[in-house]
Amino acid sequence: MMNMKNIKNYIILISLFVSGIINAQNVEFKRSNFKDNIDDYKTATDAIDKGVEHFEKGSLAIFEVRNSGLHFKKALQQFQIAQELNSENALNNFRIGVCYIHSSSPYKAIPYIEKAYQLNPECDPFLYYYHGNALQLKEEFDAALTSYQKFEENYRKADNFGKFVTMRKRECGYAKTFKADPVRCWVDNVGTLNTEYDEIAPTITTDGSEITFSSNRPNGHEQNEVGEYDHDIYTSLNTNGKWQKVHPIKGSVNSNLDDIVNNLSYDGTKMLLHKDNEGQIDIYETTLNGANWSTPELMHFQISTKRTNDMYASYNHDGYNIYFSRGNENLSKGTNIMYSGMQSMIEKDFKAATTINQVNSKFNDGPIYMHIDGKTMYLASQGHESIGGYDIFVSTRKQGSWTKPVNLGYPINTPYDDFFFAGTANGKYAYISSNRPNGKGGFDIYKVTYWGEPKKPIIDMEDYLLASIAEPIKDPQIEEVVSVNKVSLTVFKGKTIDALTGKAVEANIEITDNESGKLIERFTTNSASGKFLLSLTAGTNYGIAVKADGYLFHSENFDVPKGSAYNLINKVIELKNIEVGSKIALRNIFFDVGKATLRSESNSELDRLVKLLKEVPSLKVEISGHTDNTGSATINDQLSQERADAVVTYLKGKGVNAGRLTSKGYGSRQPISSNSTSKGRQENRRTEFEIIEN
């Protein structure tokens, strides 16, 4: 049943129609059309006046390719007041539609723009332009082109708006091309992560066990002027293929400002984010300490400068460079992708930021996702060969220069805003954020599942190598890839635990090139979970040493042949306390075949043992040699003894007292694996040391 106010409005509209005042059913906001209810007329026109002020400011921001802030949202609130009192006005419908076009739910604009067009297509000079925009969102590209052409015929002002029309027309052409040859994939809404609010900036760990993203869902903070909450950062764990309950990120990262995830470092120990403080956007960095993230610190002034807005930062594979998106100093003409590099990681002395002209357009460029291979960049842009709104592109670095960005194609990209990108390690999945229709509302997180051949739109899809950032969980194995390119990359992941208690141990890991003896990388496993993750490129034999206070060091050896395909190694490393009876295999000690001659690749491992013995002078150890059961037992006993003696000789040569060292050859008498397989025999051929006194 209608209330008295609605009955009055209904009577007014009927009387207007009968008297012939309505022209093509367009009802103007005139006093004469509200003669029986002057209060409603004043309410409506006052609201329109307030709304127009914000509408014009928002439109100017769009015209200058910069963020419109809350202007369209404030304008929308006022225009909706007027809409309640008269829903048949073309201009008010048009303005509401424009406000929705520039919101996180642009599909809501379509009925309002279409109604304005039906009521009076001449109500505003820009109606044909936005009518084309609405048709573009409906994927009616030919009809959209017709409206854009009509706009061009009627809008002949000598300003810079022509580039927008040109862009829209090109988008329609690109959209028709990409839609006719779609990418072989599914794009599915991840319902368990999404709400009626905005979910953006997804970041996936390499093993697919955790996702981190930002959302403006209710968080207990004070709402802003238009009733919205600020963005906080959230995480969810994947158990048996299902995303679990979403939780705010642990630690002191989230604040009363908009906190937007940018990028996790490849080992998951650092995170870049940006904060929006009343229109001033700056990049920060936080560090993972155990299960909690530290209070974010403002990045170096070459990256976060108060003269501009800086956002969407990404670590580069080398650890020296940061890529990010920056607005002009006058806050106009869009954002550009730039990078700044450190001369020293200790001093963190970043150099002046440099613009990457090859990947920037005349519109907003960013967010950015830098691949661990150091030569692949995923970026979002409103320019280039976009099919509408933000699209996701890929660029590769060749001969010191970045290539022209290539659109990832439809249906990954749509006429809506499709941005942010995070791919899983096996290249089969990716996660994006999009405000396309039929989601839960606003921006939602979507999962892209690739079918594989015959079309492979993305060359390198391994994610940044990210360690899990929450409590320890059982990590799922990466699924086998279906029809993807071979990638010469081995991912070594796992966790360090106490061999007796099974509890996590914070340990230092060193990666060494065994051939050159060069230390490649040094890092610390997570103190709360013991987890770690690193990548090994092909063509190298690696020594991996794991050390923790109070524990024997652990070593692993990996030979990654040149040209080998993608591999994943998942290992739990059990560290042993330094107590009598503790025994450890020295996996990176190498001898010439059938001889006791130490090869130079063994030096790094042996030097670590020297260091341990010097750091713990009370230790006395037995060096033991072991063989498989192939050949004569007598020869095996002799060879194993000679090899143990060779190690002792090396240690004495490095200053270790001979009284602390004994050597023993056990031949094949103490196997640790079956001699019936080649792998087992390889494991049995080893050098060990055992603590016999401490």
C-alpha positions in Angstrom: 0.0 0.0 0.0 1.3 3.5 -0.9 1.9 6.0 1.9 0.5 9.5 1.6 3.7 11.0 0.2 3.8 8.4 -2.7 0.1 8.9 -3.3 0.6 12.7 -3.8 3.6 12.1 -6.2 1.5 9.6 -8.1 -1.4 12.0 -8.4 1.0 14.8 -9.6 2.5 12.6 -12.3 -0.9 11.5 -13.5 -2.2 15.1 -13.6 0.9 16.1 -15.5 0.4 13.4 -18.1 -3.2 14.2 -18.6 -2.6 17.9 -19.0 0.0 17.2 -21.7 2.9 18.9 -19.7 5.0 15.7 -20.1 7.0 15.8 -23.3 7.9 12.2 -24.3 7.3 11.3 -20.7 10.3 13.4 -19.5 9.3 15.1 -16.2 11.3 18.2 -15.5 12.1 19.4 -11.9 10.0 22.5 -12.3 8.0 24.2 -9.6 4.9 23.9 -11.8 5.2 20.2 -11.8 5.2 20.1 -7.9 2.5 22.8 -7.3 0.7 20.6 -4.9 3.8 19.7 -3.0 6.3 22.6 -2.9 8.3 21.0 -0.1 9.2 18.0 -2.3 10.2 20.4 -5.1 12.6 22.2 -2.8 14.0 19.0 -1.4 14.6 17.6 -4.9 16.2 20.8 -6.3 18.3 21.3 -3.2 19.6 17.8 -3.5 20.3 18.2 -7.2 22.2 21.4 -6.6 24.4 19.7 -4.0 24.8 16.6 -6.2 25.8 18.7 -9.3 28.6 20.3 -7.4 30.2 16.9 -6.6 29.2 15.6 -10.0 31.2 18.3 -11.8 34.2 17.8 -9.6 34.1 14.1 -10.2 33.7 14.5 -14.0 36.7 16.9 -14.1 38.8 14.3 -12.3 37.9 11.7 -14.8 38.6 14.2 -17.6 42.1 14.7 -16.2 42.7 11.0 -15.7 42.9 11.1 -11.9 41.0 9.6 -9.0 37.6 11.1 -8.5 37.6 10.3 -4.8 34.2 10.4 -3.1 32.7 13.0 -5.5 30.5 10.6 -7.5 29.4 8.7 -4.4 28.4 12.0 -2.7 26.6 13.1 -5.9 24.8 9.8 -6.1 23.4 10.1 -2.6 21.9 13.5 -3.6 20.5 12.4 -7.0 18.8 9.4 -5.4 16.9 11.8 -3.1 15.6 13.6 -6.2 14.9 10.2 -7.9 12.6 9.2 -5.1 10.5 12.3 -5.8 10.6 12.0 -9.6 12.0 9.0 -11.4 11.0 10.2 -14.8 13.6 12.9 -15.4 16.1 12.2 -18.1 18.9 14.3 -16.8 18.7 12.9 -13.2 18.6 9.4 -14.6 21.7 10.2 -16.7 23.6 11.6 -13.8 22.8 8.6 -11.6 24.0 6.4 -14.4 27.3 8.3 -14.7 27.8 8.0 -11.0 27.4 4.3 -11.2 29.7 4.1 -14.3 32.5 5.5 -12.1 31.7 3.2 -9.1 32.7 -0.3 -8.2 29.4 -1.5 -9.6 29.2 0.0 -13.1 26.6 -2.5 -14.3 24.1 -0.6 -12.1 24.4 2.3 -14.5 22.9 0.5 -17.5 19.1 0.9 -16.7 19.5 4.6 -15.7 21.5 5.5 -18.8 19.0 3.6 -21.1 16.1 5.3 -19.4 17.6 8.7 -19.8 18.2 7.9 -23.5 14.5 6.9 -23.9 13.2 9.9 -22.1 15.4 12.5 -23.8 18.6 11.7 -25.7 19.4 15.4 -25.8 19.2 16.0 -22.0 23.0 16.3 -21.8 25.8 16.7 -24.3 27.6 13.6 -22.9 24.5 11.3 -23.0 25.5 9.6 -26.3 29.0 9.0 -24.9 27.8 7.3 -21.7 25.0 5.5 -23.7 27.8 4.0 -25.7 29.6 3.1 -22.5 26.5 1.3 -21.2 26.1 -0.6 -24.5 29.8 -1.5 -24.3 29.2 -3.0 -20.8 26.4 -5.0 -22.3 28.9 -6.2 -24.9 26.8 -4.7 -27.7 29.8 -3.3 -29.4 28.4 -2.3 -32.7 25.6 -0.4 -31.1 28.1 1.2 -28.7 30.1 2.4 -31.7 27.0 4.0 -33.2 26.4 6.0 -30.0 30.1 7.1 -29.8 29.9 8.3 -33.4 26.7 10.3 -32.6 28.6 11.9 -29.6 31.5 12.9 -31.9 29.1 14.4 -34.4 27.5 16.7 -31.7 30.4 17.4 -29.4 32.9 19.6 -31.2 34.6 21.5 -28.3 38.3 22.2 -28.7 39.4 20.2 -25.6 41.2 17.0 -24.9 38.1 14.8 -24.4 38.5 13.4 -27.9 41.1 11.0 -26.7 38.4 9.3 -24.5 36.1 8.8 -27.4 38.9 7.5 -29.6 39.9 5.1 -26.8 36.3 3.8 -26.4 35.9 3.2 -30.1 39.2 1.3 -30.2 38.1 -0.7 -27.1 35.0 -1.9 -29.0 37.1 -3.0 -31.9 39.6 -4.9 -29.7 36.7 -6.4 -27.8 35.1 -7.9 -30.9 38.5 -9.4 -31.9 39.2 -10.9 -28.5 35.7 -12.2 -27.9 35.8 -13.9 -31.3 38.9 -15.8 -30.2 38.5 -16.3 -26.4 41.2 -17.6 -24.1 40.7 -21.3 -23.2 39.8 -20.8 -19.5 37.1 -20.6 -16.9 36.7 -17.5 -14.8 34.8 -18.3 -11.6 33.7 -16.1 -8.7 35.4 -17.3 -5.5 32.3 -17.1 -3.4 33.7 -18.0 -0.1 36.1 -15.0 -0.2 33.7 -12.4 -1.5 31.0 -10.2 0.1 28.6 -7.5 -1.1 31.5 -5.1 -0.5 34.8 -4.8 -2.5 37.5 -7.5 -2.5 40.6 -6.4 -4.4 44.4 -7.1 -4.6 44.5 -10.9 -4.3 48.0 -12.5 -3.7 48.4 -16.3 -3.7 51.2 -18.2 -2.1 53.1 -20.5 -4.4 51.7 -23.7 -3.0 48.2 -22.3 -3.2 47.6 -22.7 0.5 46.9 -19.0 1.3 45.5 -15.9 -0.2 45.9 -12.3 1.0 43.7 -9.5 -0.2 42.0 -6.2 0.8 38.4 -5.5 1.4 36.2 -2.7 2.7 33.8 -5.0 4.5 32.6 -3.9 7.9 35.5 -3.8 10.3 34.3 -1.9 13.4 36.0 1.3 12.3 34.1 4.6 11.8 32.4 4.9 8.4 33.2 7.7 6.0 30.9 10.4 4.7 29.1 8.0 2.3 28.8 5.2 4.8 31.7 3.0 3.7 34.4 1.3 5.8 38.1 1.6 5.1 39.9 -1.2 3.4 41.7 -3.7 5.6 43.9 -6.7 4.7 42.6 -10.2 5.1 43.8 -13.8 4.6 42.3 -17.2 4.1 43.8 -20.7 4.1 43.0 -23.4 1.6 42.3 -26.8 3.0 41.6 -29.7 0.7 40.8 -27.4 -2.1 38.4 -25.1 -0.2 39.0 -21.6 1.1 38.4 -21.4 4.8 37.0 -18.6 6.9 38.5 -15.2 6.2 40.5 -13.4 8.9 42.1 -10.0 9.2 45.9 -10.3 8.7 47.7 -10.8 12.0 49.9 -8.1 13.5 49.7 -4.3 13.3 49.3 -3.7 9.6 45.6 -2.7 9.4 44.7 0.8 10.4 41.9 3.4 10.1 43.2 4.3 6.7 42.7 2.3 3.4 45.2 -0.5 3.6 45.7 -2.1 0.2 47.9 -5.1 -0.4 50.5 -4.5 -3.2 52.9 -7.5 -3.2 54.5 -10.1 -1.1 58.3 -10.7 -1.4 59.1 -14.0 -3.1 60.0 -15.7 0.2 56.9 -14.3 2.0 58.8 -12.4 4.7 58.1 -8.9 3.5 55.0 -7.2 2.1 54.5 -4.0 0.2 51.2 -2.1 0.7 49.8 1.4 0.2 47.7 3.5 2.5 45.3 6.2 1.4 45.2 9.1 3.8 42.5 11.5 2.6 43.8 11.3 -1.0 47.5 11.2 -0.2 48.6 7.7 -1.2 52.0 6.3 -0.1 53.8 2.9 -0.2 54.8 1.1 3.0 56.6 -2.1 3.8 55.9 -4.6 6.6 57.9 -7.6 7.8 56.7 -11.0 9.0 57.9 -11.7 12.5 56.6 -15.2 13.4 52.9 -15.2 12.7 52.5 -11.4 13.0 53.3 -8.6 10.6 55.1 -5.5 11.9 53.9 -2.0 11.9 54.3 -0.8 8.3 57.1 1.7 7.6 57.0 4.4 4.9 59.2 3.5 1.9 62.2 5.5 0.9 61.4 9.1 -0.4 62.4 8.1 -3.9 59.4 5.7 -3.9 57.0 7.4 -1.5 57.1 11.1 -2.1 54.5 13.6 -0.7 54.5 15.4 -4.0 52.6 12.5 -5.7 50.4 9.5 -5.1 52.4 6.3 -5.1 50.8 2.9 -5.1 50.8 -0.7 -6.4 54.4 -1.6 -5.7 56.0 -4.9 -6.6 59.3 -6.4 -5.6 61.7 -7.4 -8.4 63.3 -10.8 -8.4 66.8 -9.4 -7.6 65.7 -7.8 -4.4 67.2 -4.4 -5.5 64.5 -2.9 -7.6 60.9 -1.9 -6.7 58.4 -1.3 -9.4 55.4 0.9 -8.7 52.7 3.2 -10.1 53.0 7.0 -9.6 50.7 9.9 -10.4 51.9 13.2 -12.0 53.0 15.8 -9.5 50.0 17.9 -10.5 47.8 14.8 -9.8 46.6 14.7 -13.4 47.2 12.7 -16.6 47.0 9.3 -15.0 49.4 7.1 -13.2 52.6 5.7 -14.8 54.7 2.6 -14.0 58.2 3.4 -12.7 61.0 1.6 -10.9 63.7 2.6 -8.4 66.7 0.5 -7.4 69.0 0.3 -4.4 72.7 0.6 -4.7 73.1 -1.2 -1.3 70.6 -3.4 0.5 72.2 -2.5 3.8 71.9 1.2 3.3 68.7 1.0 1.2 69.8 4.0 -0.8 67.2 4.0 -3.6 68.0 6.0 -6.7 65.7 8.4 -8.4 62.7 6.6 -9.9 62.7 6.0 -13.7 59.6 5.9 -15.9 59.2 2.8 -18.1 57.9 4.5 -21.2 57.3 1.3 -23.2 54.6 0.0 -20.8 52.8 3.3 -20.0 49.8 4.6 -21.8 47.9 8.0 -21.8 45.7 6.6 -19.1 46.1 5.0 -15.7 48.7 2.2 -15.6 49.1 -0.2 -12.6 48.7 -2.4 -10.5 51.9 -4.3 -11.3 53.0 -7.9 -10.7 56.7 -8.7 -11.4 57.5 -12.3 -12.1 60.3 -14.0 -10.3 62.1 -14.7 -13.6 63.0 -11.0 -13.8 61.8 -10.6 -17.4 58.0 -10.8 -17.1 55.7 -8.0 -16.0 51.9 -8.3 -15.5 50.2 -4.9 -15.4 46.7 -3.5 -15.4 46.0 -0.5 -17.6 43.1 1.6 -18.9 45.1 2.2 -22.1 46.9 0.0 -24.7 44.6 -2.6 -26.4 42.0 -2.6 -23.5 38.5 -3.8 -24.2 37.1 -1.5 -21.6 38.0 -0.3 -18.1 41.2 -1.8 -16.7 42.5 -4.8 -18.4 45.5 -7.1 -17.5 48.5 -7.2 -19.8 51.8 -8.9 -20.0 55.2 -7.4 -21.1 58.5 -9.1 -21.3 62.0 -7.7 -21.0 64.1 -8.3 -24.1 67.6 -6.9 -24.8 67.3 -4.4 -21.9 63.9 -3.1 -22.9 60.3 -3.9 -22.1 58.0 -5.1 -25.0 54.6 -3.6 -25.8 52.0 -4.9 -23.3 49.9 -7.7 -24.7 46.2 -8.1 -23.6 45.6 -11.4 -21.8 42.4 -11.8 -23.7 38.7 -12.4 -23.1 37.1 -13.6 -20.7 40.0 -12.8 -18.4 39.5 -9.2 -19.5 36.0 -7.7 -20.1 34.5 -4.2 -20.7 34.6 -3.9 -16.9 37.6 -3.2 -14.6 39.7 -6.4 -14.5 42.9 -5.8 -12.5 45.4 -7.2 -10.1 46.9 -10.6 -11.1 48.4 -13.5 -9.1 49.3 -16.8 -10.8 49.9 -20.1 -9.1 53.2 -21.9 -9.5 52.0 -24.6 -11.9 50.5 -22.0 -14.4 47.1 -23.6 -14.3 45.4 -21.0 -12.1 45.4 -17.3 -11.6 43.4 -14.9 -9.4 42.2 -11.5 -10.4 39.8 -8.8 -9.1 36.9 -7.6 -11.2 33.7 -5.6 -10.9 31.9 -7.6 -13.7 28.2 -8.3 -13.1 26.7 -11.4 -11.5 29.2 -11.3 -8.6 28.4 -10.8 -4.9 28.7 -7.0 -5.3 31.4 -4.4 -6.2 34.8 -5.9 -6.9 35.1 -9.6 -6.3 37.9 -12.1 -6.5 37.8 -14.5 -9.4 39.7 -17.7 -10.1 41.0 -18.2 -13.7 41.5 -21.9 -14.7 43.4 -22.5 -17.9 42.6 -25.4 -20.1 46.0 -25.4 -21.8 46.5 -26.1 -25.5 45.8 -25.0 -28.1 45.9 -21.4 -26.9 48.4 -20.4 -24.2 47.9 -16.7 -23.5 50.6 -16.4 -20.9 54.2 -17.4 -21.3 55.4 -17.7 -17.7 52.9 -18.2 -15.0 54.9 -19.1 -11.9 53.9 -17.0 -8.9 56.3 -15.1 -6.7 57.7 -17.7 -4.4 55.8 -17.0 -1.2 56.1 -18.8 2.1 52.9 -19.4 4.1 52.4 -16.5 6.5 50.1 -18.0 9.1 50.1 -21.0 11.4 51.6 -24.3 10.1 49.3 -26.3 7.9 49.6 -29.4 5.8 50.6 -28.1 2.4 48.9 -29.6 -0.7 51.1 -30.7 -3.5 51.0 -28.6 -6.7 48.8 -30.3 -9.2 50.2 -31.6 -12.5 50.1 -29.0 -15.2 48.0 -29.7 -18.3 49.5 -28.5 -21.6 51.7 -25.7 -20.4 55.2 -24.5 -21.4 58.2 -26.1 -19.8 59.8 -23.8 -17.3 63.3 -24.3 -16.1 62.6 -23.7 -12.4 62.7 -25.8 -9.3 60.8 -24.8 -6.2 62.2 -26.0 -3.0 59.7 -25.6 -0.1 59.2 -27.1 3.3 59.7 -26.3 7.0 62.3 -26.8 9.7 61.2 -28.6 12.8 62.8 -30.2 15.9 63.4 -33.9 15.1 62.2 -35.0 18.5 59.3 -32.7 19.3 58.1 -31.8 15.8 57.8 -28.2 16.8 58.8 -25.4 14.4 62.4 -24.3 14.5 63.6 -20.9 13.3 66.6 -21.7 11.1 69.1 -19.9 8.8 69.3 -21.3 5.3 72.2 -20.7 3.0 72.2 -21.6 -0.7 75.5 -22.2 -2.4 76.6 -22.8 -6.0 78.7 -26.0 -5.4 80.8 -25.5 -8.5 81.8 -21.9 -7.8 81.4 -22.0 -4.0 79.5 -18.7 -4.3 76.9 -18.0 -1.7 73.7 -17.3 -3.6 71.2 -16.5 -0.9 70.8 -16.4 2.9 67.5 -16.2 4.7 65.6 -17.3 7.9 62.7 -19.7 8.1 59.5 -18.5 9.8 59.8 -18.6 13.5 56.1 -19.5 14.0 55.7 -22.2 11.3 59.3 -23.1 10.3 58.2 -22.7 6.7 60.5 -21.6 3.8 60.3 -21.5 0.1 62.9 -20.6 -2.6 63.5 -21.1 -6.3 66.4 -22.7 -8.0 67.1 -21.9 -11.6 68.3 -24.7 -14.0 71.8 -25.6 -14.9 73.4 -25.5 -11.4 74.3 -28.0 -8.6 73.1 -26.4 -5.3 74.2 -27.0 -1.8 71.6 -26.0 0.8 72.8 -25.7 4.4 70.3 -25.3 7.3 71.5 -24.0 10.6 69.8 -23.2 13.9 71.2 -22.4 17.4 71.6 -25.6 19.4 71.1 -27.9 16.5 73.3 -29.8 14.1 73.2 -28.2 10.7 71.4 -30.0 7.9 72.4 -30.0 4.2 70.7 -30.9 1.0 72.1 -31.2 -2.5 70.1 -30.5 -5.7 71.4 -30.9 -9.2 69.0 -29.0 -11.5 70.0 -29.9 -15.1 69.9 -27.1 -17.7 66.6 -27.1 -19.6 64.8 -29.2 -17.1 61.1 -28.6 -16.6 59.3 -27.2 -13.6 59.8 -29.2 -10.4 58.4 -28.9 -6.9 60.3 -30.4 -3.9 58.4 -30.4 -0.6 60.5 -31.4 2.4 60.3 -31.4 6.1 63.8 -30.9 7.6 64.2 -32.4 11.0 67.0 -30.6 12.9 68.9 -32.5 15.6 70.0 -31.1 18.9 73.8 -31.0 19.5 74.0 -33.9 21.9 76.0 -37.0 22.1 74.7 -39.5 19.5 73.4 -37.0 17.1 74.4 -38.0 13.6 74.1 -36.1 10.3 74.8 -36.9 6.6 77.0 -34.5 4.7 75.2 -34.5 1.4 77.5 -32.0 -0.3 80.8 -33.8 0.0 81.9 -35.2 -3.4 84.7 -37.6 -4.4 86.1 -38.7 -7.7 84.5 -41.9 -8.8 86.0 -44.9 -7.0 88.6 -42.7 -5.3 89.0 -40.8 -2.0 90.0 -37.6 -3.7 87.8 -34.7 -2.5 86.4 -32.5 -5.2 86.4 -28.8 -4.9 82.6 -28.7 -4.8 82.9 -30.2 -1.3 84.7 -27.1 0.2 81.6 -25.2 1.1 80.2 -28.1 3.1 83.4 -28.9 4.8 84.0 -25.3 5.7 80.6 -25.2 7.4 81.7 -28.2 9.4 84.9 -26.5 10.3 82.9 -23.5 11.5 80.6 -25.6 13.6 83.6 -27.3 15.3 85.2 -24.0 16.0 82.0 -22.5 17.3 81.4 -25.4 19.6 85.0 -26.3 20.8 83.7 -29.0 23.2 82.5 -31.2 20.3 84.3 -34.4 19.4 83.1 -36.1 16.3 83.5 -39.3 14.3 83.7 -38.9 10.5 82.3 -42.0 8.9 82.4 -43.2 5.3 79.7 -45.4 3.8 79.1 -47.2 0.5 76.4 -49.2 -1.2 76.8 -53.0 -1.5 78.0 -53.0 -5.1 81.4 -54.8 -5.5 83.8 -56.3 -3.0 83.1 -55.8 0.7 86.8 -55.5 1.3 87.2 -52.8 -1.3 84.1 -50.9 0.0 85.6 -51.0 3.5 88.9 -49.7 2.3 87.3 -46.9 0.1 85.0 -45.8 2.9 87.9 -45.6 5.4 90.1 -43.6 3.0 87.2 -41.2 2.3 86.6 -40.7 6.0 90.4 -40.1 6.4 90.3 -37.5 3.6 87.7 -35.5 5.4 89.6 -35.6 8.7 92.7 -34.5 6.9 90.8 -31.5 5.4 89.5 -30.5 8.8 92.9 -30.7 10.4 94.3 -28.6 7.6 91.8 -25.9 8.6 93.0 -25.8 12.2 90.7 -28.4 13.9 92.6 -30.3 16.6 93.2 -33.9 15.6 92.3 -35.0 19.1 88.7 -34.0 18.4 88.5 -36.1 15.2 88.2 -39.8 14.5 87.5 -41.5 11.2 85.8 -44.8 10.5 84.9 -46.6 7.3 81.8 -48.8 7.5 81.7 -49.9 3.9 78.1 -51.2 3.2 77.4 -52.4 6.7 75.1 -49.5 7.8 72.7 -48.8 4.9 70.0 -46.2 5.4 68.0 -47.3 2.4 67.5 -50.3 0.2 70.4 -51.3 -2.1 67.9 -52.7 -4.6 67.3 -49.3 -6.3 69.6 -46.8 -7.8 68.1 -44.1 -5.6 68.6 -46.2 -2.5 72.2 -47.0 -3.4 72.9 -43.3 -4.0 71.6 -42.5 -0.5 73.8 -45.2 1.0 76.9 -43.7 -0.6 77.5 -41.0 2.0 79.8 -39.3 4.5 78.5 -38.7 8.0 79.6 -37.2 11.2 78.4 -38.2 14.7 78.9 -36.4 17.9 80.7 -38.7 20.3 81.4 -36.1 23.0 80.1 -32.7 23.9 
